[in-house]
Amino acid sequence: MNEKIVIHDLHKSFGPKIVLDGLDLTVFESEILCIIGISGVGKSVILKNLIGILTPDSGSIFINGVEFTGADAETRRTILSKYGILFQGAALFDSLNIYDNVAFGLRRKNIGEDTIRHIVPEMLENVGLRDVETKRVSELSGGMQKRVGLARSIALRPEIMLYDEPTTGVDPITGGAVDRLIKKTRDSFGITSVVVTHDMRSAYRLADRIAMLYEGKIIFTGSPGDFKNTGNLYVKQFIEGRAYGPIQVL
C-alpha cells in the first residue's frame, strides 16, 4: 500500500506539559485509520499539526512524500488543499441555509454558480439528504448537520478526510449511520480517512486499522481484531473501560 501520511518523531509541548513525545504514525492510501485514547491525551493535537493550526516543536509530517513541516507557503497551500475536515459540531454557518453551507467552499474556489447548482444536490444525495437545500441549520437534527458538514467537505473532492470525534453528541443509532456514511464516502471517492475518537464501537465498525495514543506516543497499532484479542494491558484497560490498570484515571 502507498503511504499517504507519514508522521515521524513528532514532538509538541504546551509549557511544561508534553503532549506528543516522539510520535510515529503512517496512514496508507484509501484506508480508514482511527486514533483512540483517553480524553486530553492529544488526539486532536495530531489533527491540528496535520493541518498547520499548530506547529510541532520538532519532527516531520509528509503528505504524498512531500514534507509539510517547514515547507514554503505555496507547498503548504497545495497540501492543505488536499484536506477535508469534519469537526465535532459540523461547524456549519447558522446564518446560511443548507445550500449555501455546502456551496461555501466551492465559491471560495471561484467555481461558477452553474456548476455549483449541480454539485450541491449531488453531494447532499451522497450523504443521504434530499430537499433540504432551503432549510436552516437549526431545522436539522445533530446527525443531519453532520451529514451536511460532510457534504460540504467532499464537495471539494479532498484526498484526505480528517474527522474529529464524528459520533460525539449523537445517539447510538445516529452514530452508526454516521459511521456507515464515512465508510461509504471512502468507498465512493477513495478518500484516505483519519478518525479521532474515543468511541470503541465506532472504531470497530469503521477502522481498517486502529492506533492508540498514550503518553505522547502510539503504543499499539492493529486491526479491530488485533485490538479485541490483544494482551496489551493499556489497550485492554481502555477498551474495557476499567478504572483500574496501568492507565491512571483521576
Beta strands, then each sheet from edge to edge (+ up, - down):
strand 1: 3-14
strand 2: 17-28
strand 3: 32-36
strand 4: 58-63
strand 5: 66-67
strand 6: 83-86
strand 7: 160-164
strand 8: 192-196
strand 9: 209-214
strand 10: 217-222
sheet 1: 2+ 1- 4+ 5-
sheet 2: 6+ 7+ 8+ 3+ 9+ 10-
end
